[in-house]
């Protein structure tokens, strides 16, 4: 009787964009341990990003409330995970929640970061640890480096997610083919390109015959930003707020090109295989821009904003240094690339 496949659980308890940038490391696990049974534990709101990846055996959604923990909600999931008897686990986030879950789930080998901080006992939650590097590197490369403890490395740093094919018809009703999709909002105002620049870019792009539309998130601040954009561009197509991440991914999957600042939807689009143009100012393009030749990024003027502040503190917003003409030039370059993922 043959031995059962090795069972591996990956954990990632961070935010939407960070989660997408994990996929090169997960793919490397599958490619270099092809016979393993690979599971992923993520907060339940992130689960749609991974549910249609063909090389994951199972995605486990965990109820989460930021800043607090509810054992009544999480314990049934933990008990079910313990019954899986994982051979290995790897916690890519390295925060307190991921460390405690690693210990409770009880894999024989528990891999995590050897970082300072957190609660006193965090380092004892793992029995294999990798020290962080001093030098900055692309986030996907940083995450994949954790697997060096198992002598695993990625062949490519390109992100990969898939939308739900059952939602293709609904997405088609919202976004016609051939649309350049722009996302003006971000989680932090300091990461947003000025609305007047979006308006001028729309004018330049449509003058060349390109079809441009805007999308936004469902939050109150994002909706207010969209209302302000409509005052400047009353005739510009703006998609309605799309409820639910699965349908939003299906809509993004139809875009010809996606343009935005450093925000979660940028990484969604890149993971879906949509060519992107990203606009960077207060954050590092070298660390966070989508990897791959079909993705372009532009950077603004040097930024002195405090990384903990959501609003730009400079008299002249660093992103304002990126001109609409520069974005149009990048768009004309990106449009030469074929839509979809490159062949492996």
N, C-alpha and C positions, 0 to 999 in steps of 0.2 A: 504494500500500500504506500503510495507516494505521500510525502509530507505536504501539508497545506501551504498555500502561498503565504509569504511574509506579509503581515498586515501593518501598514504605516498610517499614522494619523498626523496631519499637518494642522496647526492652529494659527489663526490670524485674527487678532482682535484690535483692529485699527479702523481707519476711515476708508471711504469708497475708493479714492484714487490709489491709496497705499495697497489696497487689496488687489486691484488689477495688476499692479506692478509685481505682485508675487507670482504670477502665472509662469514666467520663465523658469523659476526654481521648481515649481510643481511639475512642469513639463520635463525638466531634467531628471527628476525622480522617476517619472514614468519611462523615459527613454533609456536610462541606465539601470533601472531595476524593472524590466518589462513584465516580469511575472508577479510582481507584488500586487497586493490589494490596497489601493491608495484611497484614503478618506480625507475629508477636509472639514474642520469645525470652524464656523464663522458666526458672527452675529446674524440673527435672522433677517435683518434688513439687507444684508449683503448677499444672501444665498442666491438670488436670481442671477448674479454675475457669473456663477460657476455651475449652475444646474445643468447646462447643456454642453459642458466640456466632455468630449467622448472618452478622454483618458482618465477621468476620475470615476472611481467605483461608486462613491457616495458622498453627498454633501449633507452635513449635519447643521441645521440652523439652531442657534442658541438664543433664547430670549435675553435681551439686554436692555438695561436702563443705565444711561451714562451717569456716572457718579454714585451709583448704588448697586447693590446686588440683592437678588431675591432668591434665596435657596429653594423656596417652594416652587418657583418656576424652573430653575435650572437643574435641581436634583434629579428629576426624571430623565433628563438628557444625559447627565453624568452617569447615572446607573446603567442606562442603555449602552453608553460607550464603554463602561467597565466590563460589561458582558461580552464585548467584542474581543477582549484579550489581545490588545495590540502588542506587537513585538517592539515597535519603535514609535516615538512621537517626536515632532519637531515644532517648537514654538517660535514662529518668525517675529512676533511682535515684541516679546521680551518684557511685557508689562506685568503688573501684579496679577491681573486677572488671568492672563495666559499661563503664568507660572503656577498658580494655584490649581488651575484646571489640569495642567500637565501632571501634577502630583496626584490629584484625585483620580484621574483616569487610569493611571498606574501602568503605563507601558514599561516593558523591561528596560529599554534604553530611552532616556528622555533627554533630548538635545535642546539647548537654549543658549542665549547670549550670556557671556560673563561680564555683565555691566554693573556699574555701581548704581546705587539708588534703589528705590522701592522699599518694601517692608524688609525687616531684618532677615527673615528666613527664605527670601526669594532664591538665593543661590543654591539652597538645599533642595529645591524642587526639581532640579535637573541632576543627572549623573554624567552628562557630557556637556561641556560648555566651550564656546568659541569666543575669544576676546574680540571686541570691536576694533576696527582699524582706525588709526588717527587721521588718515587722509580721507577726504570726501571722494565718493565715487557714485556712479549712477545708482539710484535706489534699487533697481532690479539686480544689479551686480552685487550690491551690499547684501540684499536678502539671500541671494544665491550663495554667497560666501559662507553662510552658516552651514551649508551642506558639505563644506570642505572637510568637516569632521568625519564624513562618510565617504570621502574621496569622490564626490559628485560635483559636477559643474555644468552650466548650461551651454549648449551649442549656439544659442541665439538669445538676445535680450529683448526681442520683440514680444510685447504682451499678446495674450490671446484669450478672448471670451467669445461666446456664441449667443445669439438671440434665440428666442423661442420661435421655431418655424410656424407654429400654430397661430402666431399673431401677425404673420406677414400680410394678410389681407387687410386687417385693421390698420396696420402701419401704412399701407399703400393709400388708404383713404385719407390719411393725414398728411402725407408727404409725397408729392409726385416725383417721378424720376428726374435726375439731372439737376438737383438743387444744391447750391452751396449753402450749407447750414451754419449759421453764426450763433454763438451763445454769449450774450453780453454780460451775464451775471457771474458772480463767483461767491464763494463762502465768505470772502473778505473784500471790502471795497477797494483796498489797496492793490488787489490783483486785477482790477477791472480797467479795460481800455476806455478812455473817455467817450461818452455818447456822441459827441460831435465828430469824433474820428470814425465811429461806426457809420454815421450818416454820410460822411464824405466817401468812405469806402463803398457804401451801397451805391452812391451816385456814379463813382468811377467804374465799378464792376458792371452795373446794368448798362452803362453807356457802351461797353464792349460786347453786349449781348448775353452776358452771364445772368443766370437766375439765382437770386439771393433771397433767403428767408431767415427769420430769426426764431430761436426757441428760448425758453426760460424755464425756471423751476417754479414750484407751486407756492413757495414761501411768500409772505407779505412783502418783504423788502425786494425780492426779485420781481414780484408783480408790479410794485411801484416803479422799479427801474424800467420795466417794459412799457408802462404807461407814459413815462417821460420820453422814451424813445419814439413812441407813436406820435407824440406831439411834434417831434422834430421830423419824423418820417411817416406822415399819415398814410401814405400809400404802400409802405413796405409790408410784405406778408409776414405775419407773426403767428406761429403755431399756437393753438390753445394750450394751456397748462395740461400736461399729460399725467393723469393719475396712475401711479404704479410704475415701479422700475422695469418690469418685464416689457410693457408696451413702449416705454421710452427707449429701451435698447433696440427694440424692433424698428422704431422710427429712425434712430441714429444709423442703423444698419443700411438704410436706404440713401443716405446722404452721399453726394458726389465727393465733397470735401467738407471737413468740419474745421471751424476757426473759433478759437476762444483763448482766454487767459489760462493760467495754471489752475485748473479746477477738475473735479471728478469726471464730468462728461467728456473732457478732452481725452482722458485715459480710457473711458468706455469706447469712444469712437475709434481710437487707435487699436484697442484690443479686438474690435470687430473687423478690423482690416480696412477702415475708412482712412484715406490720406488726411493728414491734419496740418494745420498751421497754428502754432502756439505762440502767445505773446507773453514774454517774461519781463519782470521788473524786480520786485522785492525777493523773489525766490530764484534759485539757481537752475538755469536751463540744463547745465551739465549733469545735474543730479536728478531732475524731474521731467525733462522733456521726453516725449515718446521716442523710443529707440527705433531705428530703421531708416532706410534711404527714402521712403515715401513720406516722411514726416519732416517738416521744416519748422524752425523756430526763429523768432526775432526777439532781440533784447532791447530794453529801453536804456535810459541814462543810468549811471551809477546810483544805487539806492542806499540811503542811510536809515531806512525805516527800522524801528525796533521789531524784531521778528515776532514779538508777542502782541503787537498792536494790529488791529484789523484795518485801521484807517491810515492812509498815507499821511505822514507828518511833514513832508517837504512842501515848500511853496510851489514848486513845479513837479507835478506827478511824474515819476520816472517813466511810466508806460506811455505818457503823452509824447515822448521822444520818438516812438515808433509811428511813422507816418502812414496814412492810408495808401499812398503810392507804393511804399515798401511792401505792404500786405498784398496789394494787387500783383506786384511783380512776383512775390513768392507763390501766389495762387496760380499764376500762369505757368510757373515751373512745376508745381504739384500736379496740375491737370494733365501733364504729360505721362504721369505714372499710371499704370493699370490699376483698376479698382480690385480689392481683395488681397489676400495674404500671398506673399511670395512662396514659391514651391520650396519645400525643405531640402 
